[in-house]
């Protein structure tokens, strides 16, 4: 139990100075409520790592006080870590119907659905947890059923916007509840947490309607098959592809597991309307004239094993891109993915396809789901917060958002640009950030979940300089070398390996003899000394530092 029962605290556990693995927590009295639990995908330096999720050690230490997980929407960077979180801290999960459908898929894959308590909410729901009354408001984003969250506490009101933009003509007709946001602001907001992804981009975010009009224009002109690659979660974009296909008399095939899963959830729960008989299996594509086929696929970010990447290299069974086919990348590349996307575009051009790609303003095939500067200003103006925390962005984005906040009336000094692990404490209406909690990255590698610092260090070493295994046959009775060591090299290339092999054999024999003379015949000591001696010898001769793995065989 905390010393100060009236202390209101905000914990930043993920999503700050990065884009991905969003996670925050609100603590009042003796209760903690967690907001979102996402993942992010590793870069090339994290060899073999599948996912990165937030460090939840603080929540584990205080799990008897964690009462709920509330999810703002269903993107991976907000739900991807939920199965791992619930296995450690199993609390009720509150989310909208569509978001729950995506969470259920993940929990089924982890065989944890039966142990989980999933509770549906909507923009008019109210949830009471301890002395916190939690309510919601509807926002636009690039996925259905997105919510902002309002925490009403005796110490003041905290608002978390979730990811948002203001689209007054959304493709799904789900408009933002601006009137409700204004009411929240008029009642008084002590602290606002608002997303910062597009804080550097001026103006308002374009409407999704623009994409639908451009899609129909391209579909009308296309001569053969049309491939459309987009985020599987962008149901509004998928609906626009369905409508364009219907107007031009095309059938629709789905490629990619995540695309199939999301479409099934969206159709089942009423978020996506597909005419009866439009969906076809991939094996039926060749049975139709090419001008009657649309193929909706994953891989807009250049993912190596996704459908679009395999199509671009001719490695997708039953489906191929042929000359005069049209390929539309209806998604902007996330920073860091540009090189992979460019490589795929080059491959598609070599296949003779007509490729439509590039930022939304140039191709007309994509608009962002995140608010530009004027959207962010509007949210700040509606909420009129006393204190402000920009979230969900890299440092420069958070900094630009701070300047926007000050431009609409937030007092200088009342904005907190935090790092993951930082805590903002509010006492008697005064906010301060003076402490931290454990935070960072937790790596998922197959079934292993943890820090894995040493594993990654070894993988990095092997990837740079390779590995040498030294198999040493020893007499069990006398610990004497019975034959020359067998040397196995992996990823370690040397033009004079024959001479190097002789030197390694000599170093191994000399080391064993020296240890015998010193009466130090422990196999652990022997392995350490052989490793050290051979490592020094190889480095002097080759200027490389391969991983040395001595293996002692007792015979």
N, C-alpha and C positions, 0 to 999 in steps of 0.2 A: 504494500500500500504506500502511496506517495505521501510525503510530508505535508504538502500543501494541497488540500482537497479542492481548492478553488482555482488551481492553476490550469490554464488552457494552453495546450501545446500542439505544435504542428511539426511533424517529423518528415524530413525529405530522405527517402530511402532509395529512390531511383528516378531517372528522367531529368536530372540536372547536370548541365555541362555535357550532355549527350542527348541523342535522340533514340529512345528505346528503353525497355525494361522499366516502365513507369510504375512507381509505387510511393504512396504517401500515407501518413497516418495522422489522425486527430485524436488527442487524448484529453479527456476532461474527467475530473474526479478520479474514479477508479476504473474507468472504462476506456478502451482503445478501439477505434474503428479504422480499418484499413481501406484505402482507396486504390483500386487497381493492383494488378500483379502481373506485369508483362515480362517479355523476354526481348533480347536483341540477338542478332546473328553475328557470329565471329568474323573477324577479318582474316587475312591470309597468314598473319603471324601466330594465330591460335590453332596450331596444327592438330587436326582431328577432333576439335571441340565442336559439339553439335549446337549448343545453345548457351547463352549467358543469361542468368536470372539474378534478381537482387539478393544480396546478403540479408537474411531475415533473422540473424542471431538475436537482435534486440527483441523482436516479437516472440521468438522462441523462449527467451528468458522470462518474458512477461505474458506467456500465453494464457494464463488463468484470467488475465484482464482483457485479452483481445476478444471482442464480442461479435464482430461481423467483418466481412469483406464486401464492399460495395463497388460495383464495376460500372464505369461510365459508358463503355461501348466495347464492341467485339474485335477490335484489331489486335494482332499478335502482340504488339508492344504494350498492351493493356491486359491481356488474358493469358499469354503464353506461359507464364510461370505458375498459374493457379494450381495445377495438379501437384507440383512440387511443394507449394505452400501448404495446401490442405493436408498433405501427408505428415507435415510437421505441426501445423496449427489448424486443426479441423473446426472451423466455425461456419455459421450460415453464410451463404453467398447470395447477395441481392443484385439482380440485374433484370433488364427488360427481356421480353420473350425471345427476340431474335438473338440477343447476346447469350442468353441461357442455352439456346440451341447449339451455338458454337462451343460453349463451355462443355456441354454434355458430350460432344464428339471427343474432346480432349480427355475428359475423365473416363470415357469408355476405353480409349486407347491405353490409358494407364490403369485400367481395371479398378477404378476408385469411385465410380458413379454411385454405387449402392451405399457407400460410406459417407456420401456428401449430401448436404442439405441445401437445395437450390430454391430460392424464393423469388417469384416474379414481382416486379414493380413496374410502374409507369410514371408519367410526369405529374400525376395527381396523387401519388402515394405519399404516405407519411409513415415513418418508422421511428419508434421511440426506443432509445437505448440509454439506460440510466437517466441522467439529467439532460441528455441531448435529444431534441426533436429534429429529425432529419426529413427534409422535403426535397423536391426535385423540379427542374424545368427543362423543357425540350430545346435542344440545339441542333443545328445542321452540321453534318460532317459527310464524309464519303462512305458511310456505312449506315444502315438503318438503326433506328431506336437509340439515339444518343442522348445522354442526360448530363446536365449540370447538377451539382449537389449543394444543398444549403444545410449547414449545421447550426441550429439555433441552440445556444447554451446560455445559462445565467450570466456567463462572463462576456458574452457578445456573440455575434453571428460571423461564421466563416463560410465563404462560398468557394467552391472548386468548379471551374467552368467545364472540365473535360476538354476534349478537342472540339473546335467549333469554327464555323464561319457564319455569316449572315447571308443566306440565299433566300430572297423573297419570292423567287419563282423556281423552287426545287422540282426536280423531275418526279419525285415521289409525292409531291403536294404536302409534305410534312414540314410546315413552316416553323421557324423559331418562335418561341413564346416570349416575344419582346415585352409585351404588357406585363407578364409575370416577373421578368427581370427588373423592370422599372419599379414594380411594387416592392420587390426585395430591397432594391436600393433605397427607396423612400423610407423604409422601416429602419434602415441603418445597417451597413456592413462594416464590421470591424476589420476584417482581413479578407482579401481576395487572392486566390491562386488562379492564374490565367495562363493558358498555353501561349508559347512564343515562337512557334516554328517559322512563321512568315513575318516576323517583326521587322525584317529588313526590306520588305517589299511594299512599295507605296500603293495607295489606292484601295479599292475594295476587291475581294475575290470575285472573279466572274461567275455567273450562274451556270449550273449544270445543264440548263436548257440549251446553251450554245453548242455543247457536244452533240446532243441529239440531232440538231439541225445539220451539223456538218457530217455526221454519220450517214444520214439519209442521202445527202448529196453524193458522197463517195459510193455508197451502195448502188445508187442509180447508174453510176458511170462504170462500175466494175464489170469486166468481161467474163471473168472465170471465178474460181473459188475465192472467198474472202476469209482471211484469218484475222481474228481480233484478239489481241493479248492485253489483258488488264488485270488489276488486282481482283482476286476472287471475291473479296469482301465488298467490292463496290457494286452493290446490288442495283443501284440506280443506273449505272453504266451498263450493266448486263441487261436491264429492262429496255434500255434504249437500243441495244443491239438486237434484242428480240423484236422490237417494234419495227426497226429498219429492215430486218429479215422478212417480217410478215408483209410489209408494204412492197417488197421486191420479189415475193414469191419464193423465198429460200427456206430450206430446212436447216436445223441447227444441231451441230454435234459439239460435245464437250470433251476437252482434253486436259488431263491433270487432276490428281486426286482432290486437291483442295477446291478446285473449281466445281467438281461433281458434288463434293460434300456441301459447299455453301449453297449451291443452286437447289439441292434437295431440301435443306433446312428452310431456305427462303420460300420455296414453293409450298412446302408443307405448312408453314406458318403464315402464309398469305402476304408475304412481302414481295413476291415475284409472280407475275402472271404470264404463263407461257401457253399459247394456243394448243389445243389438243392435237396431237399428231405432228407437231413441229420438231420435237426432239428425236434425233436418230442416233443409232450406235455408230461407232467409227467404222465398223465393217460394212456399213451400208453406204458410206460416202461414194464409193466407186459405182454404185448402182444408179446414181443420179447424174444428170448433166452437171458439169462444174459450175455453170451459172445459177444453179439452184441450191448451192451449198454455202453455208456459213459455218466456220469452225471457231469456237470460243476457247481460248487456251490460257494457261498460266505461263509465267516466264518473262513478264514485261521488265523485270529488273536484271535480266541476264543470268539468272540462276542456272548453274551448269547442268543440273539434271532435270530442270523443268521442261515442259512440253516445247516451248518456242525454241530453246537452245537445241534440242534434239531434232526438231524439224529443220533448223537452219543447217545442220550437218547431215541431213538425210538419214537419221538414225531413229525415226519414229515408225514403229511397225504399223502397217495398214494405211498410213497417211503420208503424203509428200507434197512439198511445195514445188510447183511447176512454173515454167515461164508464163508470164501474164497473169498469174495469181496476184491478188492484192493482200498485203500484210499491213495491218494497222496496229501500231503500238499506242494503245489508248491509256497511257499512264506515263507520268514524268519519272525519269530516273532519280532514285534516292541518292543524295550525295555519297560518293564512293562506288557507285555501281556503273558510272558512265562508261568506263573502259569495257566492261562485259557487254553492255548494251550495244556499244559501237561495233564490237566484234560480231555480234549476232546480225546486226544490220548489214555489215559487209558480206557476211555469208549469204544472206537472203538476196542481196543484189546479184551475187555470183550465180545464184540459182535462176536468175531472170525475173524475180518478183518485182512488183511495183510496191515500194515500201513507203509508208507514211509514218513519220516519227518526228520526235523533237518536242520541245516545250509546248505547252498548250497554246501559247500566243502565236506560234509559228505553224503548228499542224492543225490546230482547232480540234484535236482529239482528246484533250485532257484539260481539266481545271482542278485546282488544288482543293482539298477538303479542309484546309487550314486558313484562318482569317489573315488577310493582309493588314497593313497598318491601320486603315480606317475601320475595319472590323474590330480590331483590338481597342482602338479609341472608343468606339461605340459601346463595347462591353464595359470599359472603365467608366464611361460617362453614365451608363445606366446604373451601375453598382455603387458608384461614389464611395470607394473604400477609404478607410482611414489609413490602413496599412496594406502593402501589396507585395506579393511574392510572384515574380515571373517564373514559370515552370516549363517543362517539356521543350528543351532547346539547348544548344551549345552556348558557351559564354557570351559570344558576340550578340546572339539573338536575345538573351536575357538582358544584356546591357541596352540594346535598342528598345526593348519593351519598357525598361525603366524610364528612358527618356520620354517615351510616349505617355507613360503614366504621369510624369511630372508636367507634361504639356497640357493635361486636362485636369490638373488640380491636386494630384497627390503630393503632399509636402515632401520636399527634399529631405532625405534621411529616414523617410518612412517606407522605403522599398528595401527589401532584403534579397540580394542576389546570393543564393546559397549554393553549397556543394552538397553532394550526397552525404548523408550523415549529420548534416547541420540541423539544429532544432531551434524553432522560434517559440519562446515562452511568453505568455501574456498574463500579466497580473495587474488588477485594477485598471484595465484598459490600456496599459503600457506594454508594448512589445519589445522584446530584446532577444538577440541571438548570441548566446555566450557559451553554449555547450554542444557536444556532439554525441552521437551514439555510433556503434559499429555499423559500417556500411561497406559497400564495394561489390565486386563481381563474384558470383558463384558459377562455376563451370559445369556443364552437363556433357558428359562423354559416355555415350551409350547408357549403361545403367548406373554409372558412377556420377555422383554429384558432390562437388566440394571445391576446394581451392585449387588443387592440382598444380601448384607452383613448380614442384620438383619434376613432375611428369612433363610439363610443358618445357621446362629447361632442358631436360634430356632430349625431347623431340626436336627442339631448336638446334641443339648441338649436333644431333645426328643429321639433320637436314643441311647443316652448313659444312661439316667436315667428315661426315660418315661415321662408321663404326668398325672397330677391329675386335674380333673375338679370338682369344688366345686359349686353345684347348690344351691343357698340360696333363699328360699321363704320369701319375706318380705311384710309386710302390706304397701300398698301405702300411707295410711293416716298417720301412725305413724312410719314407717320404723322399725317396730319390727319384730323379727324372728317369723314366724308362725309355723315352724316345724323344725325337725333336717335337716341339709343340706344333700343333696344327693351327694355321692362321687363316681365319675366314674374314674377308674384307667385304663390307657393304657400303657403297657410296663413298669409298675412300680410294682415290685413284692416284697412283704415283708411277711416273715413267720408269723408275728404277726399283720396282718392287722386289725383284730377286735379291738385290743387295740389301734392301730394307729387311726382307725376311731373314736373311742370315744374321743381321744385326739384332733383330728381335730374339732369335734363338739364343744368341750369345748372351744377351742381357738377361734372359730368363734363367739360363743355366747359372750365370754368375750370381744372380740374386738368390737362387735356391741354395747355392754353396755357401754364400756369406751368412745366410740365416742359420744354416746347419752349424757353421763354425761358431756362431754366437749362441747356439742352443735355443734358437727361437723358431720352432717348427709348427707352431699353430697355423692351421690353414687360413684363418682370418687374417693373421699377420702376413702370411705368404701372399695372399691375394692382393692386399693393400700395397705391399712393397713392389710386387710385379707390376701392378697397375701404374704406380708412381714412376717407376724406373722406365718402363716402356713409353709412358706418356712423354717424359722428358726427352727420351731418345728420338721419338717420332717428331716431336716439335722442333728439335734442333736440326733434323735432317730435311723436313718437309715444310716447316712453318705452318703446319696444320695441327689441330687439336681434336682428333677423332675421339669418340667415346671408346674407352678401353674396357673390355669385359673379359677378365680372366675366368676360365672355367677349369677347376681342378677335378681330374678323374682318378679316383682311387682304384688301383688294380692289384 
